[in-house]
Amino acid sequence: MGARTLMSAVALVVVLALVAVMAGVGCSDRAAQTLPGAAPPSTTIAAPGIARDSTPTPAPLSPQPPAPQPGATDGPWNHDLWVAYSGDGRSFGEAAHFVERAGVPCVIRDGADRLIAVFQWFPFDDADAFDQVAVAFSADAGTTWSSPARVTVAGFPATLMRPFDPTLVQLEDGRYRLYFTSNERTGGGRPAIYSAISSDAVAFTFEPGARFAPAAGTVDASVVRFGGAWHLYSHTTEANTGRGFHAISGDGLAFEELPMVEVGSGRQWIGNAVAQGETLRYYGSGRDGVWSATSADGSAWTLDAGWRLAGGDPSAAVLAGGEVMLVYVGPVREDAGPNPFRSPPP
């Protein structure tokens, strides 16, 4: 997503146009325990101001925004991240702003009971951070968050495009692994999933090679620890077929491709999975908003009835009390405009 490779940009526009554990954590929740990790930065942003209770009433789906027209204002910098809460993971209460000018979120609850959110960031006041992966922390169950900070990836190959479509997991030893999409700058290489490792979820070191690289290319992976293995799901780049890539790994580095997962037309595997005990739930993007489905083995999926809310590219974390926090990409901003850092054509 973002001003990135054509395939990734197409994937984002499709989503927003059509709608808008446990050895480790991958856009999911983990039982609280003391593990090494960075303390949240001292600067905090205001609480999102979300009214929450343990049994929120379903929020009606808002009208879908019109499909973005080709041109200077259809970029992901014209969208914000929103957040909503649910007691059962299906009916969500009223949503509120989370991060301005951002996309492709992934939120996890780590072993120290912190929430960590990574996302593609498009701040208009920081050219160096524009269309880069950023991270924010919360030590109080999402009431307040640190200011977004751009992550760094040491040893990143000069031959690759910058990281995008971030997904974060926590390993058994307390370290964090960032999965992301990239592709070769030259030679027409297909986009694939790569990774980097970190002790603080801010400063990462590139891990050589691709984690998952199907022949046709893929973008926007979700990775989660479930049933003794790491499960990876990613987009096929074909809109609304209901089919997505699925691969598994014992170490989170070498993934074996399995038969595709399927949830029916009108949906795509652009989102994130979260483990809830012996059940895996995936929140994805679709023609009518955010959908969800459950699985007992990571391969066979059963759709939850209806749609969760209006939006796209969602990610959920299960809080300590069982409440589900869902972060997602909202509609086009009213002040949508061109990329401020790209010169107009002559």
Secondary structure, DSSP 8 states (H G I E B T S, - for coil): --S--HHHHHHHHHHHHH---TT-EESS-------------S-EE--------SS--------------SSTT-SGGGEEEEEEEESSSSSB---EEEESSEEEEEEEE-TTS-EEEEEEE--TT-TTTTTEEEEEEESSTTSSEE--EE-EEET--TTB---EEEEEEE-TTS-EEEEEEE-BSSS----EEEEEEESSSSEEEEEEEEEE--TT--EEEEEEEETTEEEEEEE-SSTTSSEEEEEEESSSSS-EEEEEEE--TTEEEEEEEEEETTEEEEEEEETTEEEEEEESSSSS-EE-SS--BS-EEEEEEE-TTS-EEEEEEEEE-TT----TTS----
